[in-house]
Amino acid sequence: MGFAVEWAPRAEDDLDRLPVRLLSFVIDGIYQFADDPVRLSRRPSLANQVYQRYSFSIDLPGESFEVLVFFQYTQDEMAIEIAGVVATPF
C-alpha cells in the first residue's frame, strides 16, 4: 500500500532551490519512495531526531547527486510529510 505525499513549506522551498535539471528526478524518486517507505527508509540515528531519512542517487551524464529526504508519517499514517530535501553532488 502506498502513502500519499504531503509537502511541508520548507520542503517546497528546498525544491525551489534545486537545479532545474534535477527537479523531475527528485519528485519521481520521492513518489516512488512513497509506495513503500517502511522498507526503504532509515529511522533516526539519534533519539532527539524527529525525521526519518530516505536517500537515493541520481546519475546524469557527467555528474551524480545524492538526494537526502527528511520525512515523517502523518498522524493518521496515511501519508508521509516531506520536511526537507537536499541534493549533494558526488
N, C-alpha and C positions, 0 to 999 in steps of 0.2 A: 504494500500500500504506500503510495506516495504522499508527500506532505505539500500543502500549499506554501508559497513563499511570500513573506511579508518583508518589507524593506524599512529599516529604521532611517530617520533623516540623515544620520551620519553616513550610513552605507550608501545612500543616494548621492551624497557629496563625494564619497570615495569613488563611485562610478564616474561622476563628472570629471574627476581628476585623472582617470586612466587615459592612456594613449588611445585614440580612436581605433587604431588597428587591433587592439586587444578586447574592446568592449563586447563584441558579439561572442567571442570565445569565453570570456568570463561569465557572461549571463547564461550561455548554454551550459557551461560547467556547473554553475550553481543549480540550475533547474534539473540537470542530470543527477546531481547530488541529492536533491530533494526527493528523488524516487526511493532512496534507501539511506537516509542519514545515520541511522543507528549503526549500520555495518561500516560505513565509510569514515565516520568522524572520530576524532580523538577527544577524550574527556580532558578537562583542565588538569594541568600537572600540579598545580598548587591549590591548596584548599580555599584560598581567597579569590581565585579567578572565577569570574561569573560565566564567561563564554566558553563554549566548546569550539573546537577548531576543525577545519577541513582544508586540506591543501591539495593542489594539483598543478601540473605544469602545462605550459603552452609552448610548443615548438613552432617557430616561424622561420622562414628562410633567413639564415644568418643570425638569428637571435632566439633566445629561450627565456622564459619567465616562470617563476614560481609564484603561484597565487595562493594567498592565505585568506581564508574566510572565517570570520568570527560570527557565531550564531548562538541562539538559544531556542529551545522549544517554547511555543506559546503555552499559556496556562492550560488550555484545553487539549494540548498535544495534537492538534490537527494541522499545525503549521510550524514552520521554522521562521524565526525572525532573524534576518541578516543584519548584524550590528556593525560590521565593518569589512572592508575588502582591501587587501594590499597586494600589489604585483611588483615583484622584485626581479630584475634581470640577473641571469647567472650564466 
